[in-house]
């Protein structure tokens, strides 16, 4: 608001409160008639949660408000997004009726709508429990991790260019008190546990994205995800700093090509909540992935290549004589029988050499065979899905997988379910029964079992 407008508004309020002076009908400080339709419209917007923060009874007819106050209410409503069609029509009708008052307040309707459309806020809150029982460790007791996480994701559209600036603010806390001080935030690659009540707040995404070279391009620090066909994230689900290019290869956008290059930086102690991270340090990162997604029925598949180069620090092992270079090959094939039933298998292989004199199972390969029934949708209350997977996850065959309890250096069966009790609320439950690969020889204890549950709210 310009200074002269602010002075005019303040002066007007003082005059109204002290002198009972009558104004012309166009004056923003004149009363809105008690029987005006505007009260009914504003009351509905308040009940629908579009506007709030005003005194009780202001829309009930017992307290008459001025056109200036009504204009304030309308201006606030106009900044809201994701509202239903009925409320949108009411806001438009009110803004037309009170357009002069909005102009007098320095809030031009077109400018305000443009500003509102240029910013979008998303976020989520999640609370989860993870319990792991690993008999290959010293005591073999169950370790527990009860944690919560809050994410805020603003998106700023850059004029009408198709480009947008993105950020993601993440707060994570380990709820140690829920475990009597024994919360376990991670299980490392050797199977040992680390107890902590650590919390952290980070900005793990800050980037711009938009159209370039017939692709959607992302530049900056952003999350990257492997396997956009079946959604497993077996190789990596983490952030890199660099550039990523995504091309749609056909009109229905079922086929794609993705290329990424940048710097990968991972520090296990600063990213609690991740399970079985083998890599700790920074390296050059490059990836190329091509895939095809079946729509309602048919085959889907993908192939990918991922590499880490020039590592400044390596995981605490001497498994690979060429420690500053690791490459990963990845392929998958699946079939959709209909909209509800899907079957797929994926396989990954790295060039990691085995430990000298290592006697356990192969740690340089990984695979996942999954059958899934139905699909939970955040937009549909009551929707759900179930799945069953057999997984073999070599310790050095992936970079930063997205699995919750299927840890590196394990093989086993996982079953899980997702359920949407109400729109934008997701619950999940997973159970994993498996064995520790590195202990699966010489009659050593190998049992590795886990359970994971989570509730997540999206806004």
C-alpha positions in Angstrom: 0.0 0.0 0.0 1.4 3.4 -0.9 2.1 5.9 1.9 -0.7 8.4 0.9 -3.2 5.5 0.8 -2.2 4.3 4.2 -2.5 7.9 5.6 -6.0 8.3 4.0 -7.2 5.0 5.5 -5.9 5.8 9.0 -7.4 9.3 8.9 -10.7 7.9 7.8 -10.9 5.4 10.6 -10.2 8.1 13.2 -12.9 10.4 11.8 -15.5 7.6 11.7 -14.8 6.7 15.4 -14.8 10.2 16.7 -17.2 12.3 14.7 -20.0 10.1 13.3 -19.7 11.8 10.0 -21.8 10.5 7.1 -20.1 9.5 3.9 -21.2 9.1 0.3 -22.3 5.6 -0.9 -18.9 5.1 -2.6 -17.0 5.7 0.5 -15.3 2.5 1.8 -16.2 3.4 5.4 -20.0 3.4 4.9 -21.9 0.4 6.3 -22.8 -2.7 4.3 -26.6 -3.0 4.7 -27.5 -5.7 7.2 -29.7 -7.5 4.7 -26.9 -7.5 2.0 -26.2 -10.7 0.1 -22.5 -10.0 0.8 -22.9 -11.2 4.4 -24.3 -14.6 3.3 -21.5 -15.0 0.8 -18.8 -14.0 3.3 -20.3 -16.3 5.9 -20.1 -19.3 3.5 -16.5 -18.5 2.7 -15.7 -18.5 6.4 -17.5 -21.8 7.0 -15.5 -23.3 4.1 -12.3 -22.2 5.7 -11.4 -19.8 2.8 -11.2 -16.9 5.2 -10.6 -16.8 9.0 -9.2 -14.5 11.7 -12.3 -12.3 12.0 -14.4 -11.7 15.2 -17.2 -14.2 15.9 -20.6 -12.9 14.7 -19.2 -10.6 12.1 -21.2 -12.4 9.4 -24.2 -13.3 11.6 -26.1 -10.0 11.1 -25.7 -8.9 14.7 -22.7 -6.6 13.8 -22.8 -4.4 10.8 -19.4 -3.9 9.1 -18.1 -1.2 6.7 -17.4 -1.6 3.0 -13.7 -1.1 3.9 -13.8 -4.2 6.3 -15.7 -6.2 3.7 -13.0 -5.3 1.1 -10.3 -6.5 3.5 -12.2 -9.8 3.8 -12.5 -10.2 0.0 -8.8 -9.3 -0.5 -7.8 -12.1 1.9 -10.1 -14.6 0.1 -8.6 -13.7 -3.2 -5.1 -14.8 -2.1 -6.3 -18.4 -1.5 -5.7 -21.2 -3.9 -7.1 -24.7 -4.2 -10.7 -23.6 -3.4 -13.9 -25.2 -4.9 -15.8 -23.8 -7.8 -18.7 -22.4 -5.8 -16.4 -20.4 -3.5 -14.4 -19.2 -6.5 -17.6 -17.8 -8.1 -18.6 -16.1 -4.8 -15.2 -14.4 -4.5 -15.4 -13.2 -8.1 -18.9 -11.8 -7.5 -17.8 -10.1 -4.3 -14.7 -8.6 -5.9 -16.8 -7.1 -8.7 -19.3 -5.6 -6.1 -16.5 -4.1 -4.0 -14.0 -3.3 -6.8 -14.0 0.5 -6.0 -13.2 -0.2 -2.4 -10.4 -2.6 -3.4 -9.0 0.0 -5.7 -9.2 2.6 -2.9 -7.2 0.2 -0.7 -4.5 0.0 -3.4 -5.4 -3.6 -4.1 -6.2 -3.8 -7.8 -8.0 -7.0 -8.5 -6.0 -8.0 -11.5 -2.6 -7.3 -9.8 -3.7 -9.3 -6.7 -4.8 -12.3 -8.6 -1.6 -12.3 -10.6 0.5 -12.1 -7.5 -1.5 -15.0 -5.9 -1.2 -17.1 -9.0 2.6 -16.7 -9.0 3.2 -18.4 -5.7 2.1 -21.9 -4.7 2.7 -23.5 -1.3 2.8 -27.3 -0.7 4.0 -29.3 2.2 3.6 -32.4 4.3 3.9 -33.7 7.8 4.8 -37.4 8.5 5.1 -39.4 11.6 6.5 -42.9 11.5 7.8 -45.9 13.4 10.5 -48.3 12.3 11.5 -51.4 14.2 14.5 -53.7 13.2 15.5 -57.0 14.7 18.9 -58.1 13.4 20.4 -61.3 14.9 23.7 -60.8 13.2 24.5 -57.9 15.5 26.1 -58.3 18.9 22.9 -58.5 21.0 20.3 -59.2 18.3 17.7 -57.0 20.1 15.1 -55.0 18.3 16.0 -51.3 17.7 13.3 -48.8 17.4 13.0 -45.5 15.6 10.0 -43.2 16.2 10.4 -40.0 14.3 8.5 -37.1 12.6 9.2 -34.8 9.7 7.8 -31.6 8.4 8.4 -30.3 4.9 7.5 -27.0 3.4 7.7 -26.6 -0.4 7.2 -23.1 -1.9 7.1 -22.7 -5.7 7.5 -19.3 -7.3 6.4 -19.0 -10.9 8.6 -16.6 -13.0 6.2 -14.5 -15.0 4.7 -16.5 -18.0 8.0 -18.1 -19.0 7.2 -21.6 -17.9 10.1 -21.4 -15.4 9.7 -21.6 -11.6 11.9 -21.4 -8.6 11.5 -24.2 -6.0 12.6 -24.7 -2.5 12.1 -27.4 0.1 12.6 -26.8 3.8 12.8 -30.0 5.9 12.7 -30.4 9.7 13.4 -33.9 11.1 13.3 -35.0 14.7 13.9 -38.3 16.4 11.3 -38.8 19.1 13.6 -40.4 21.6 11.2 -40.1 24.5 8.9 -42.5 22.8 11.5 -45.2 23.1 12.6 -44.4 26.7 15.8 -42.7 25.4 16.6 -45.7 23.1 15.6 -44.4 19.7 17.7 -45.7 16.9 17.9 -43.5 13.9 19.8 -45.7 11.5 21.3 -49.1 10.9 24.6 -48.9 9.1 26.1 -51.1 6.4 27.8 -53.4 8.9 24.6 -54.0 10.8 25.4 -52.0 13.9 23.0 -49.4 15.3 23.4 -45.8 16.5 21.0 -44.4 19.1 20.2 -40.7 18.9 17.6 -38.1 19.6 19.1 -35.9 16.9 17.0 -33.3 15.0 17.9 -31.1 12.1 16.5 -28.5 9.8 17.8 -28.2 6.3 17.0 -26.7 2.9 17.5 -29.8 0.8 16.1 -28.3 -2.4 16.7 -24.9 -4.0 16.5 -24.8 -7.8 14.8 -23.5 -10.9 13.0 -25.6 -13.5 11.5 -24.9 -16.9 11.5 -25.7 -20.6 14.8 -25.8 -22.5 16.0 -27.8 -25.5 12.6 -29.5 -25.8 13.1 -30.8 -22.3 12.1 -29.9 -18.7 15.3 -28.7 -17.1 16.1 -28.5 -13.4 19.1 -26.5 -12.3 20.5 -26.1 -8.7 20.2 -28.4 -5.7 17.3 -30.8 -6.2 16.1 -34.4 -5.3 16.8 -37.0 -8.0 15.0 -40.3 -8.2 15.9 -43.5 -10.1 13.2 -45.7 -11.7 10.4 -43.4 -12.9 8.7 -46.4 -14.5 7.9 -48.6 -11.5 8.7 -46.1 -8.8 11.1 -48.2 -6.7 14.0 -45.7 -6.2 16.3 -48.7 -5.9 19.5 -46.9 -7.0 19.0 -43.4 -5.6 16.5 -41.2 -3.8 18.5 -38.2 -2.6 19.6 -34.7 -3.6 22.3 -33.7 -6.0 23.6 -30.2 -7.1 23.8 -29.8 -10.8 21.4 -30.2 -13.8 18.8 -32.7 -14.8 17.0 -32.9 -18.2 13.7 -34.8 -18.8 12.3 -35.5 -22.3 8.9 -36.9 -23.1 9.5 -39.2 -26.1 5.9 -39.5 -27.3 2.7 -37.6 -27.3 1.0 -39.5 -24.4 4.1 -39.0 -22.3 4.4 -42.7 -21.5 8.0 -42.9 -22.6 10.8 -40.7 -21.3 14.5 -40.0 -21.3 16.3 -38.5 -18.2 19.9 -37.3 -18.0 21.5 -36.0 -14.8 24.9 -34.5 -14.0 26.2 -32.8 -10.9 27.7 -33.3 -7.5 26.5 -35.8 -4.9 27.0 -35.0 -1.2 26.0 -37.4 1.5 26.8 -37.3 5.2 25.2 -40.1 7.2 25.3 -38.2 10.5 23.5 -35.2 9.1 20.7 -37.1 7.5 19.0 -39.2 10.1 16.2 -41.5 9.2 17.9 -43.1 6.3 18.5 -46.9 6.5 21.8 -48.6 5.6 23.7 -45.9 3.9 27.0 -47.2 2.6 28.4 -44.0 1.0 29.7 -41.1 3.0 31.3 -38.1 1.2 31.1 -36.2 -2.1 31.6 -37.2 -5.7 30.7 -36.3 -9.2 27.4 -37.9 -10.2 26.0 -38.7 -13.7 23.0 -40.7 -14.7 21.1 -41.7 -17.8 17.7 -43.4 -17.7 15.2 -44.4 -20.4 11.8 -45.9 -19.7 8.3 -46.6 -20.8 5.2 -46.8 -18.6 2.2 -48.8 -19.5 -1.1 -46.8 -19.3 -3.9 -49.2 -18.4 -2.6 -52.5 -19.8 0.7 -53.7 -21.4 4.4 -53.9 -20.9 6.6 -51.3 -19.2 10.4 -51.3 -18.9 13.5 -49.2 -18.2 17.3 -49.2 -18.4 19.7 -46.9 -16.6 23.3 -46.1 -16.0 24.5 -44.2 -12.9 28.1 -43.3 -11.8 30.0 -41.8 -8.9 33.4 -40.4 -9.8 36.3 -38.5 -8.0 35.1 -39.4 -4.5 36.5 -37.1 -1.8 35.7 -39.7 0.9 34.7 -43.3 0.6 32.7 -45.7 2.7 34.6 -47.4 5.5 35.8 -50.4 3.6 38.5 -51.4 1.1 36.2 -53.4 -1.1 37.1 -51.7 -4.3 40.7 -51.2 -5.4 39.6 -48.4 -7.7 37.9 -46.5 -4.9 37.2 -43.2 -6.7 35.0 -44.8 -9.4 31.8 -46.8 -9.2 29.2 -47.5 -11.9 25.8 -49.0 -11.6 23.7 -50.6 -14.3 20.0 -51.0 -13.9 17.1 -52.6 -15.9 13.5 -53.6 -15.3 10.5 -55.1 -17.1 6.9 -55.3 -16.0 3.4 -56.0 -17.2 0.0 -54.4 -16.3 -2.8 -56.9 -16.6 -5.3 -54.1 -16.0 -5.7 -50.9 -14.0 -5.5 -52.9 -10.7 -2.8 -55.6 -11.2 0.8 -55.0 -12.0 3.8 -57.3 -11.9 7.4 -56.2 -12.4 11.1 -57.1 -11.8 14.2 -54.9 -11.7 17.9 -55.8 -11.5 21.0 -53.7 -10.6 24.7 -54.5 -10.9 27.7 -52.4 -9.9 31.4 -52.8 -10.7 32.3 -53.0 -7.1 34.8 -55.8 -6.3 34.2 -58.1 -3.4 36.1 -58.1 -0.2 39.3 -60.1 -0.2 38.4 -63.6 1.3 34.8 -62.5 1.6 32.6 -65.6 2.0 29.1 -64.1 2.1 26.6 -63.6 -0.7 27.3 -61.3 -3.7 27.2 -57.6 -2.6 27.5 -56.1 -6.0 24.0 -57.0 -7.3 20.4 -56.1 -6.3 17.0 -57.1 -7.5 13.3 -56.6 -6.7 10.3 -58.7 -7.8 7.0 -57.1 -7.0 3.3 -57.8 -7.5 0.9 -55.0 -6.7 -2.9 -54.8 -6.5 -4.7 -51.4 -6.9 -3.4 -47.9 -6.3 -4.0 -45.6 -3.4 -4.8 -42.1 -4.5 -4.5 -39.0 -2.2 -7.5 -37.4 -4.0 -9.8 -40.3 -3.3 -10.8 -41.1 0.3 -11.0 -44.8 1.0 -8.6 -45.8 -1.8 -5.9 -48.4 -1.0 -3.3 -50.8 -2.4 -1.4 -53.9 -1.3 1.9 -55.4 -2.6 4.4 -58.2 -2.0 8.1 -58.0 -3.0 11.1 -60.3 -2.8 14.3 -58.2 -2.6 18.0 -58.9 -2.7 20.0 -55.8 -1.9 23.7 -56.1 -2.2 25.5 -53.7 0.1 27.4 -51.9 -2.8 24.8 -52.3 -5.6 22.9 -49.1 -4.9 23.7 -45.5 -3.8 20.8 -44.2 -1.6 17.7 -46.4 -2.0 14.2 -45.3 -0.9 13.3 -48.5 0.9 12.2 -48.1 4.5 13.0 -51.5 6.0 14.6 -53.5 3.2 18.1 -52.6 4.2 21.3 -53.0 2.3 23.1 -56.3 2.8 19.8 -58.1 3.2 17.5 -60.4 1.2 13.9 -61.3 2.0 10.2 -60.9 1.5 8.3 -57.6 2.1 4.6 -57.1 2.2 2.9 -53.8 2.6 -0.3 -51.8 2.2 -1.3 -48.1 1.7 -4.6 -46.6 2.7 -6.1 -43.1 2.3 -8.6 -42.5 5.2 -9.4 -39.1 3.9 -8.2 -36.8 1.1 -4.5 -35.9 1.4 -3.9 -38.3 4.3 -1.8 -41.4 3.6 -1.2 -44.3 6.0 1.1 -47.2 5.3 2.3 -50.4 6.9 5.2 -52.7 5.8 6.7 -55.9 7.1 10.0 -57.4 6.1 11.3 -60.9 6.9 14.8 -61.6 5.6 18.4 -62.5 6.2 21.7 -60.6 6.5 23.8 -61.4 3.3 27.2 -60.9 4.9 26.3 -63.4 7.7 24.6 -66.0 5.5 27.5 -68.5 5.7 29.4 -70.5 8.3 26.2 -71.1 10.4 26.2 -67.5 11.7 22.9 -65.9 12.8 21.2 -64.2 9.8 17.7 -63.3 10.7 16.8 -59.7 9.8 13.2 -58.6 10.3 11.6 -55.2 10.2 8.2 -53.4 10.6 7.4 -49.9 9.4 4.3 -47.8 9.8 3.6 -44.1 8.8 0.9 -41.5 8.6 1.4 -38.6 6.3 -0.6 -35.3 5.9 -0.3 -33.4 2.6 -1.3 -29.7 2.2 
